Every structure is written in C-alpha cells, then in structure tokens.
Amino acid sequence: MCSTVYKASRHESNSTVLTSSSEISASQENISSILGVLSAISDYKSLAIFGVIAELNNTGADSHTICIKLSITHKEYYHRLAALIQNGLTIRTDRSKKYILTSLGKVVYNNILSIQYALGNIWKFRAIDAVRISDDRIYEDLDKIACGLTEILFREEQIKEILEMNCKKSN
C-alpha cells in the first residue's frame, strides 16, 4: 500500500499548489547539500584552506604549501580538506597531485567574495534599510528614495540588481 503525501504551498500568483512527497524529498536533499557545503567552510581554518586553494587555482595548491602558509597541522588540514572534497568544492588533479576548485567551488568562492564585499560596505546597506523603515510622513514614497540611494551608493551591477528587485516589487 503506497500513498503519496502532498503539501500545500502558496506561490506569487496566490494560487495553492500541491507538492508531492517526492518533490519534498528532493528539496530536503538540496537542503542537505547546502548544509554540507556550508559546514565544509564553516570554521576559520576550513575557509582559509578553501581560500588558499581558490587563490592558487590556476597552478593548484599542494598540501605542504597550504599547511605552511596557514600554520596548521597535517591532521587539521586533511580533516578539513576531506570535507571540501566530499561536498564537491575541491578536487585533486591527477598529474600534479595539487588541489583546485571545482566549478561548484568557484561559484561558492565567488559568493564568499560577495559576502565579504557586503560586510565591508555594511553602512551602505544599513543606510538604505534605515530609509525603507522610516516612518516619516513627510516623504510620500520612501521606496523610491531607497532605490535612488541604491543607484548612488553602489557601482556593482549585481548588487544593484538584487536591491532593485525590491524597488520593482513595491512600485
């Protein structure tokens, strides 16, 4: 006796969509993968190993170089490297026995750089948020002001696109 479990969810068009248990389990697998990737880079030393491999990606990074550069033991290194490999962020090249980022690793590293940029410019984000949550009745449309600030404060197109999605939704 096999039964299919359905879960109701709302989408942007305000229609209710039924999701089968197989789709839910696929979603749970994605969540598990996300958690694995995040846990592989979740501590300082793991993130540092990942960063060194990313910086030396053209030539590849060998174990000895990474251990010396980061002043970590081989045990600490191999434990963390195994997690990076297991989660598909790095691979070992066959010919030179060096480690390089996978395609997934490159995407994750690029997002880490975006996070570092955002944290380095946190005051800009806070300024935009302060305007958005202001309860000042003098200004008619605070979202337009916040969108204007976004345009002025950021040169990076990717960040503008992310922040301007809020502008288009509210207009």
HELIX and SHEET records of a PDB file:
HELIX    1   1 SER A   21  ALA A   40  1                                  20    
HELIX    2   2 TYR A   44  GLU A   55  1                                  12    
HELIX    3   3 SER A   63  LEU A   70  1                                   8    
HELIX    4   4 HIS A   74  GLN A   86  1                                  13    
HELIX    5   5 SER A  103  GLY A  120  1                                  18    
HELIX    6   6 ILE A  122  ILE A  133  1                                  12    
HELIX    7   7 LEU A  142  LEU A  153  1                                  12    
HELIX    8   8 GLU A  157  SER A  170  1                                  14    
SHEET    1   A 2 TYR A   6  ARG A  10  0                                        
SHEET    2   A 2 THR A  16  SER A  20 -1                                        
SHEET    1   B 2 THR A  90  ARG A  92  0                                        
SHEET    2   B 2 TYR A  99  LEU A 101 -1                                        
END                                                                             
